[in-house]
Amino acid sequence: MAAAASLVAAVGTVAGMVSALDGPEGGDVARPRVTRSPGLLPLPAVPTATSASASPGPSPSPSDAKTAKKKPQPAPRASTGQPVAPASTRLYRHTDSQVLDWVRANRSDPRRPLIESRIADRPAAVWFADFTPDTITSRVWAVTSTAAREGRVPVLAPYAIPERDCGGASEGGAPDIAAYDSWAQKFAAGLGSGEVIVVLEPDALSQTECLSGGQLSDRYAALARAGRAFKSANPRARVYYDAGHSDWNPAGAQAARLRAAGAASPASSDGVFTNVSNFNRTSAEVAYARRVLAAMGGPPSLGAVIDTSRNGNGAPPNGAWCDPSGRKLGQAPTLRTGERGIDAYLWVKLPGESDGCKGEPGSFAPDYVYDLAD
């Protein structure tokens, strides 16, 4: 059976808005909206009919979630002593997120101090998961221009490739390759001139089983063009391509896909990303990323970034993917990893947003978040 797809819990735009002043589409671009992060699901290395994570059941419906028995708020408890490394002050923390909304609205909640200090105060990626070509430039510019004024580095996740998620729960994106090319050019126009990290199309090179040979070739070419467009528009943009994770495709096979998509060329790429929305330990991802980079055969300047948002306790032993219990926050986002060839640890998946089992998909689940942070 095919591997389970990444789940876009909320492909719409957030209720809160961000001002973009004097954006590249012209002056006075009116309050563009920024997409919330989708809740991506981890995918198995070798899915089988009996694997717990190979084909997860459908997410709870909104009606199921609404009728579920509400958990009582826990009394505050002492921390378990989980080490808390400081987050990089160079990475940009976007001010429009569900966790920040919850913190502002629940100042007296006993869970608030821990959630605020360990999650809300940390920088995380900003996702652009809806296909809105008319506003994408101004929406990207709203983030990059604010980050530049603060002297910080934003992390952006464009997520609009055609045939996204192979028609699964995260289906969507551009209607065809030509439309995607145009959208990517408009995305590039919002990147500005400051330093920015682009996590280009999670799962796009790892989950391709639904594509014909021609469609796969078209996807490779489109991703190569997107990377070149981003780096041409902003030479300080650092673009990373999808390498899946250490329990998915073999490093050699993934490297071949990456080469075909332009990830080995410094004209379009700065390297690869791994572990987006997954739980694999950082040490495993570091080793895997190095194997992929070596097999890819690009210049030594290429590196990797790793999503550490929820990997503090590693992956659950039973292959659970949906808000599994016992998971913890991973290392705080930083541009200084101390690891050769590893450019950053990032929070690409927003750890405050549910996969769909402890809240509606994409919703903020304070009980689960409190457990992650404690």
ROMAR-636192 format. One record per residue (C-alpha): residue number from 0; residue in one letter; x, y, z. Coordinates in Angstrom, 3 decimals. Layout:
<nodes>
NUM | a | X | Y | Z
...
</nodes>
This chain:
<nodes>
0 | m | 0.000 | 0.000 | 0.000
1 | a | 1.276 | 3.477 | -0.745
2 | a | 2.775 | 5.511 | 2.022
3 | a | 0.447 | 7.802 | 3.864
4 | a | 0.408 | 11.351 | 2.649
5 | s | 1.233 | 14.524 | 4.484
6 | l | -1.845 | 16.112 | 5.955
7 | v | -2.650 | 19.723 | 5.287
8 | a | -4.785 | 20.507 | 8.244
9 | a | -5.509 | 24.066 | 7.244
10 | v | -4.724 | 25.232 | 3.752
11 | g | -6.704 | 28.427 | 4.262
12 | t | -5.296 | 31.647 | 5.559
13 | v | -5.100 | 32.843 | 9.110
14 | a | -7.574 | 35.193 | 10.654
15 | g | -4.835 | 37.544 | 11.798
16 | m | -3.103 | 39.630 | 9.148
17 | v | 0.305 | 41.177 | 8.607
18 | s | 1.012 | 44.577 | 7.118
19 | a | 3.309 | 44.796 | 4.098
20 | l | 4.583 | 48.304 | 3.578
21 | d | 5.844 | 49.423 | 0.179
22 | g | 5.989 | 45.834 | -1.084
23 | p | 7.424 | 44.910 | -4.452
24 | e | 4.002 | 44.688 | -6.078
25 | g | 3.638 | 48.434 | -5.588
26 | g | 3.007 | 50.750 | -2.693
27 | d | 0.348 | 50.257 | -0.081
28 | v | -0.248 | 46.534 | -0.554
29 | a | -3.206 | 45.950 | 1.729
30 | r | -2.595 | 43.694 | 4.700
31 | p | -1.674 | 40.393 | 3.021
32 | r | -2.457 | 37.162 | 4.797
33 | v | 0.025 | 34.427 | 5.657
34 | t | -0.888 | 30.766 | 5.537
35 | r | -0.779 | 28.674 | 8.686
36 | s | 1.495 | 25.676 | 8.678
37 | p | -0.084 | 22.420 | 7.569
38 | g | 0.269 | 19.425 | 9.833
39 | l | 2.494 | 17.059 | 7.896
40 | l | 2.453 | 13.403 | 8.741
41 | p | 5.612 | 11.313 | 9.087
42 | l | 5.962 | 8.671 | 6.403
43 | p | 7.378 | 5.158 | 6.831
44 | a | 10.500 | 3.771 | 5.205
45 | v | 8.934 | 0.581 | 3.861
46 | p | 5.150 | 0.740 | 4.160
47 | t | 3.337 | -2.563 | 4.390
48 | a | -0.246 | -3.581 | 4.803
49 | t | 0.391 | -4.315 | 8.472
50 | s | 2.516 | -1.314 | 9.327
51 | a | 0.971 | 0.961 | 11.897
52 | s | 2.212 | 4.027 | 10.070
53 | a | 1.965 | 2.854 | 6.478
54 | s | -1.623 | 3.852 | 5.954
55 | p | -3.004 | 5.703 | 8.928
56 | g | -6.721 | 5.893 | 9.316
57 | p | -8.576 | 9.043 | 8.445
58 | s | -8.232 | 11.994 | 10.740
59 | p | -11.132 | 12.614 | 13.076
60 | s | -13.854 | 14.617 | 11.406
61 | p | -14.623 | 18.079 | 12.726
62 | s | -17.858 | 16.740 | 14.178
63 | d | -15.962 | 13.992 | 16.004
64 | a | -13.518 | 16.495 | 17.378
65 | k | -16.273 | 18.789 | 18.569
66 | t | -18.130 | 16.027 | 20.390
67 | a | -15.068 | 14.501 | 22.005
68 | k | -14.974 | 14.793 | 25.759
69 | k | -12.996 | 17.842 | 26.773
70 | k | -10.022 | 17.191 | 29.006
71 | p | -9.843 | 19.155 | 32.226
72 | q | -7.007 | 21.644 | 32.437
73 | p | -4.090 | 20.086 | 34.304
74 | a | -2.716 | 21.699 | 37.382
75 | p | 0.747 | 23.136 | 36.823
76 | r | 3.431 | 20.584 | 37.540
77 | a | 7.128 | 20.773 | 38.022
78 | s | 9.268 | 20.431 | 34.922
79 | t | 10.768 | 17.013 | 34.262
80 | g | 14.118 | 18.672 | 33.766
81 | q | 14.144 | 18.518 | 29.978
82 | p | 17.084 | 20.689 | 28.902
83 | v | 16.080 | 23.909 | 27.226
84 | a | 18.678 | 25.305 | 24.848
85 | p | 18.348 | 28.955 | 23.896
86 | a | 16.931 | 29.643 | 20.463
87 | s | 18.955 | 31.585 | 17.945
88 | t | 18.336 | 35.298 | 18.153
89 | r | 19.089 | 35.534 | 14.412
90 | l | 16.078 | 33.504 | 13.306
91 | y | 12.808 | 35.377 | 12.782
92 | r | 9.804 | 34.659 | 14.985
93 | h | 6.616 | 35.401 | 13.084
94 | t | 4.078 | 37.242 | 15.231
95 | d | 0.972 | 35.624 | 13.755
96 | s | 0.506 | 32.054 | 14.984
97 | q | -2.042 | 29.965 | 16.822
98 | v | 0.219 | 29.437 | 19.813
99 | l | 0.704 | 33.189 | 20.210
100 | d | -3.051 | 33.717 | 19.847
101 | w | -3.631 | 31.181 | 22.626
102 | v | -0.982 | 32.693 | 24.909
103 | r | -2.454 | 36.187 | 24.513
104 | a | -5.982 | 34.947 | 25.207
105 | n | -5.101 | 32.721 | 28.190
106 | r | -2.805 | 34.755 | 30.410
107 | s | -4.178 | 33.153 | 33.585
108 | d | -3.995 | 29.546 | 32.343
109 | p | -1.514 | 27.579 | 34.494
110 | r | -0.038 | 26.029 | 31.336
111 | r | 0.673 | 29.391 | 29.759
112 | p | 4.167 | 30.171 | 31.176
113 | l | 5.651 | 26.870 | 29.985
114 | i | 3.972 | 26.978 | 26.575
115 | e | 4.967 | 30.600 | 26.098
116 | s | 8.616 | 30.197 | 27.050
117 | r | 9.283 | 26.915 | 25.276
118 | i | 7.138 | 27.198 | 22.151
119 | a | 5.563 | 30.611 | 21.577
120 | d | 8.835 | 32.453 | 22.055
121 | r | 10.703 | 30.239 | 19.557
122 | p | 11.135 | 31.057 | 15.853
123 | a | 9.404 | 28.707 | 13.404
124 | a | 8.726 | 28.422 | 9.685
125 | v | 6.021 | 30.384 | 7.903
126 | w | 4.078 | 28.198 | 5.459
127 | f | 2.542 | 29.275 | 2.150
128 | a | 0.274 | 26.337 | 1.386
129 | d | -2.548 | 27.874 | -0.622
130 | f | -2.372 | 28.660 | -4.315
131 | t | -3.108 | 32.394 | -4.395
132 | p | -1.014 | 33.872 | -7.222
133 | d | -2.548 | 37.340 | -6.969
134 | t | -1.323 | 37.902 | -3.401
135 | i | 1.682 | 35.615 | -2.970
136 | t | 4.306 | 38.303 | -3.631
137 | s | 2.902 | 40.693 | -1.048
138 | r | 2.386 | 37.922 | 1.494
139 | v | 5.979 | 36.719 | 1.193
140 | w | 7.202 | 40.320 | 1.276
141 | a | 5.242 | 40.950 | 4.484
142 | v | 7.379 | 38.330 | 6.218
143 | t | 10.750 | 38.976 | 4.595
144 | s | 10.598 | 42.762 | 4.917
145 | t | 9.657 | 42.579 | 8.599
146 | a | 12.449 | 40.102 | 9.281
147 | a | 14.934 | 42.305 | 7.414
148 | r | 13.967 | 45.352 | 9.471
149 | e | 14.630 | 43.303 | 12.607
150 | g | 17.924 | 41.968 | 11.246
151 | r | 16.677 | 38.370 | 11.446
152 | v | 16.414 | 35.387 | 9.134
153 | p | 12.932 | 34.102 | 8.234
154 | v | 12.235 | 30.481 | 7.312
155 | l | 9.685 | 30.100 | 4.509
156 | a | 7.994 | 26.901 | 3.332
157 | p | 6.405 | 27.189 | -0.135
158 | y | 3.983 | 24.269 | -0.524
159 | a | 1.975 | 24.482 | -3.734
160 | i | 3.432 | 21.876 | -6.104
161 | p | 0.849 | 20.280 | -8.455
162 | e | -0.359 | 16.810 | -7.441
163 | r | 0.665 | 17.610 | -3.893
164 | d | 0.317 | 14.653 | -1.548
165 | c | -0.641 | 12.423 | -4.486
166 | g | -4.309 | 13.261 | -3.985
167 | g | -4.309 | 12.446 | -0.275
168 | a | -5.373 | 14.525 | 2.687
169 | s | -2.965 | 17.318 | 1.726
170 | e | -4.057 | 17.474 | -1.893
171 | g | -4.024 | 20.869 | -3.510
172 | g | -1.445 | 23.208 | -4.877
173 | a | -1.191 | 24.729 | -8.341
174 | p | -3.418 | 23.245 | -11.051
175 | d | -0.518 | 22.512 | -13.395
176 | i | 3.209 | 23.037 | -13.893
177 | a | 2.820 | 26.269 | -15.879
178 | a | 0.708 | 27.768 | -13.101
179 | y | 3.266 | 26.626 | -10.527
180 | d | 6.115 | 28.220 | -12.483
181 | s | 4.249 | 31.533 | -12.486
182 | w | 3.442 | 31.221 | -8.752
183 | a | 7.100 | 30.457 | -7.963
184 | q | 8.242 | 33.525 | -9.893
185 | k | 5.819 | 35.649 | -7.909
186 | f | 6.992 | 34.018 | -4.683
187 | a | 10.561 | 34.900 | -5.645
188 | a | 9.575 | 38.531 | -6.174
189 | g | 8.700 | 38.807 | -2.470
190 | l | 12.000 | 37.484 | -1.127
191 | g | 13.622 | 40.904 | -0.848
192 | s | 17.382 | 41.222 | -0.439
193 | g | 17.957 | 40.024 | 3.117
194 | e | 19.035 | 36.588 | 4.246
195 | v | 16.191 | 34.066 | 4.051
196 | i | 15.895 | 30.279 | 4.288
197 | v | 13.507 | 28.509 | 1.904
198 | v | 12.374 | 24.949 | 2.674
199 | l | 11.179 | 24.100 | -0.821
200 | e | 8.091 | 21.886 | -1.096
201 | p | 8.187 | 19.303 | 1.733
202 | d | 7.574 | 15.735 | 0.487
203 | a | 7.797 | 16.781 | -3.188
204 | l | 10.820 | 14.547 | -3.867
205 | s | 10.025 | 11.829 | -1.336
206 | q | 6.436 | 11.081 | -2.233
207 | t | 6.233 | 10.626 | -5.989
208 | e | 4.594 | 7.242 | -6.449
209 | c | 1.438 | 8.708 | -8.012
210 | l | 3.318 | 10.483 | -10.819
211 | s | 3.882 | 9.106 | -14.290
212 | g | 7.360 | 9.281 | -15.765
213 | g | 6.460 | 12.452 | -17.620
214 | q | 4.880 | 14.057 | -14.573
215 | l | 7.928 | 13.222 | -12.478
216 | s | 10.255 | 14.793 | -15.037
217 | d | 8.045 | 17.882 | -15.070
218 | r | 8.169 | 18.107 | -11.289
219 | y | 11.945 | 17.825 | -11.227
220 | a | 12.246 | 20.588 | -13.819
221 | a | 9.765 | 22.825 | -11.999
222 | l | 11.619 | 22.507 | -8.697
223 | a | 14.913 | 23.286 | -10.411
224 | r | 13.374 | 26.388 | -11.977
225 | a | 11.902 | 27.458 | -8.639
226 | g | 15.248 | 27.157 | -6.884
227 | r | 16.978 | 29.160 | -9.606
228 | a | 14.252 | 31.809 | -9.487
229 | f | 14.572 | 32.210 | -5.724
230 | k | 18.353 | 32.512 | -5.784
231 | s | 18.307 | 34.812 | -8.802
232 | a | 15.765 | 37.117 | -7.165
233 | n | 17.710 | 37.174 | -3.887
234 | p | 21.313 | 35.924 | -3.940
235 | r | 21.190 | 35.734 | -0.141
236 | a | 18.318 | 33.233 | -0.232
237 | r | 19.336 | 29.774 | 0.976
238 | v | 17.210 | 27.136 | -0.746
239 | y | 16.948 | 23.581 | 0.571
240 | y | 15.357 | 20.597 | -1.204
241 | d | 13.330 | 17.686 | 0.157
242 | a | 15.380 | 14.699 | 1.344
243 | g | 12.548 | 13.057 | 3.283
244 | h | 13.879 | 11.498 | 6.469
245 | s | 16.099 | 8.675 | 7.656
246 | d | 13.285 | 6.088 | 7.855
247 | w | 11.921 | 6.702 | 4.377
248 | n | 13.809 | 6.394 | 1.075
249 | p | 17.404 | 5.087 | 0.922
250 | a | 19.993 | 7.849 | 0.723
251 | g | 21.186 | 6.855 | -2.753
252 | a | 17.690 | 6.777 | -4.216
253 | q | 16.803 | 10.113 | -2.650
254 | a | 20.062 | 11.638 | -3.891
255 | a | 19.200 | 10.644 | -7.468
256 | r | 15.867 | 12.442 | -7.216
257 | l | 17.554 | 15.482 | -5.715
258 | r | 20.100 | 15.636 | -8.538
259 | a | 17.329 | 15.452 | -11.109
260 | a | 15.579 | 18.406 | -9.417
261 | g | 18.660 | 20.630 | -9.415
262 | a | 19.533 | 20.222 | -5.745
263 | a | 23.184 | 19.463 | -6.510
264 | s | 23.659 | 22.763 | -8.357
265 | p | 24.613 | 25.888 | -6.367
266 | a | 22.704 | 27.928 | -8.946
267 | s | 19.451 | 26.582 | -7.509
268 | s | 20.289 | 24.958 | -4.175
269 | d | 22.112 | 25.248 | -0.883
270 | g | 21.446 | 21.645 | 0.066
271 | v | 18.682 | 19.504 | 1.565
272 | f | 16.233 | 19.388 | 4.454
273 | t | 15.135 | 16.359 | 6.453
274 | n | 12.650 | 15.231 | 9.102
275 | v | 9.908 | 17.784 | 8.403
276 | s | 7.071 | 17.054 | 10.848
277 | n | 8.750 | 13.797 | 11.825
278 | f | 10.126 | 12.544 | 15.125
279 | n | 13.442 | 10.903 | 14.219
280 | r | 16.349 | 11.765 | 16.465
281 | t | 18.713 | 14.475 | 15.344
282 | s | 21.718 | 12.145 | 15.345
283 | a | 19.995 | 9.811 | 12.873
284 | e | 19.039 | 12.714 | 10.636
285 | v | 22.548 | 14.171 | 10.703
286 | a | 24.002 | 10.848 | 9.567
287 | y | 21.314 | 10.413 | 6.907
288 | a | 21.693 | 13.958 | 5.565
289 | r | 25.434 | 13.432 | 5.196
290 | r | 24.860 | 10.209 | 3.264
291 | v | 22.422 | 11.959 | 0.941
292 | l | 24.789 | 14.872 | 0.346
293 | a | 27.684 | 12.517 | -0.369
294 | a | 25.610 | 10.462 | -2.809
295 | m | 24.258 | 13.592 | -4.473
296 | g | 27.733 | 14.583 | -5.574
297 | g | 27.367 | 18.355 | -5.368
298 | p | 29.983 | 20.875 | -4.268
299 | p | 31.179 | 20.830 | -0.644
300 | s | 29.336 | 24.094 | 0.016
301 | l | 26.000 | 22.239 | 0.081
302 | g | 24.623 | 21.513 | 3.539
303 | a | 21.479 | 20.363 | 5.316
304 | v | 18.853 | 21.688 | 7.700
305 | i | 16.919 | 19.405 | 10.041
306 | d | 13.458 | 19.826 | 11.557
307 | t | 13.880 | 19.285 | 15.303
308 | s | 10.492 | 20.588 | 16.397
309 | r | 9.158 | 17.348 | 17.933
310 | n | 12.056 | 14.893 | 17.981
311 | g | 13.234 | 15.287 | 21.579
312 | n | 12.298 | 11.698 | 22.455
313 | g | 12.788 | 10.239 | 18.991
314 | a | 10.143 | 8.443 | 16.950
315 | p | 7.484 | 6.374 | 18.769
316 | p | 8.341 | 2.645 | 18.721
317 | n | 4.947 | 1.609 | 17.343
318 | g | 5.127 | 3.826 | 14.263
319 | a | 2.373 | 6.154 | 15.465
320 | w | 2.196 | 9.362 | 13.453
321 | c | -0.792 | 11.292 | 14.785
322 | d | -0.003 | 13.332 | 17.910
323 | p | 1.778 | 10.348 | 19.485
324 | s | 2.149 | 10.424 | 23.235
325 | g | 5.502 | 10.705 | 24.919
326 | r | 7.069 | 13.013 | 22.309
327 | k | 9.031 | 16.076 | 23.366
328 | l | 10.332 | 19.229 | 21.790
329 | g | 13.666 | 18.845 | 20.073
330 | q | 16.615 | 21.176 | 20.022
331 | a | 15.739 | 24.838 | 19.779
332 | p | 16.040 | 26.449 | 16.341
333 | t | 19.571 | 27.624 | 15.655
334 | l | 21.945 | 28.485 | 12.835
335 | r | 24.895 | 27.168 | 14.857
336 | t | 24.688 | 23.383 | 15.071
337 | g | 28.335 | 22.518 | 15.666
338 | e | 27.905 | 19.679 | 13.160
339 | r | 29.878 | 19.516 | 9.922
340 | g | 27.617 | 20.104 | 6.934
341 | i | 24.526 | 20.796 | 9.039
342 | d | 23.562 | 24.422 | 8.498
343 | a | 20.657 | 24.711 | 10.922
344 | y | 18.212 | 23.030 | 13.230
345 | l | 14.784 | 24.498 | 12.460
346 | w | 11.228 | 24.189 | 13.652
347 | v | 9.560 | 23.690 | 10.283
348 | k | 6.515 | 21.936 | 11.689
349 | l | 4.844 | 24.190 | 14.265
350 | p | 4.780 | 21.998 | 17.386
351 | g | 1.677 | 23.687 | 18.752
352 | e | -0.561 | 22.434 | 15.950
353 | s | -2.319 | 19.061 | 16.159
354 | d | -1.994 | 16.278 | 13.584
355 | g | -5.689 | 15.598 | 14.144
356 | c | -5.878 | 13.133 | 17.032
357 | k | -5.688 | 15.483 | 20.024
358 | g | -7.604 | 18.280 | 18.390
359 | e | -8.989 | 19.110 | 15.000
360 | p | -6.296 | 18.862 | 12.317
361 | g | -4.213 | 22.017 | 12.320
362 | s | -5.800 | 23.358 | 15.487
363 | f | -3.884 | 24.415 | 18.555
364 | a | -4.074 | 21.645 | 21.173
365 | p | -2.910 | 23.059 | 24.535
366 | d | -2.925 | 19.750 | 26.426
367 | y | -0.725 | 18.083 | 23.811
368 | v | 1.482 | 21.137 | 23.543
369 | y | 1.916 | 21.242 | 27.308
370 | d | 3.056 | 17.619 | 27.268
371 | l | 5.528 | 18.349 | 24.435
372 | a | 6.978 | 21.299 | 26.309
373 | d | 7.186 | 19.776 | 29.781
</nodes>
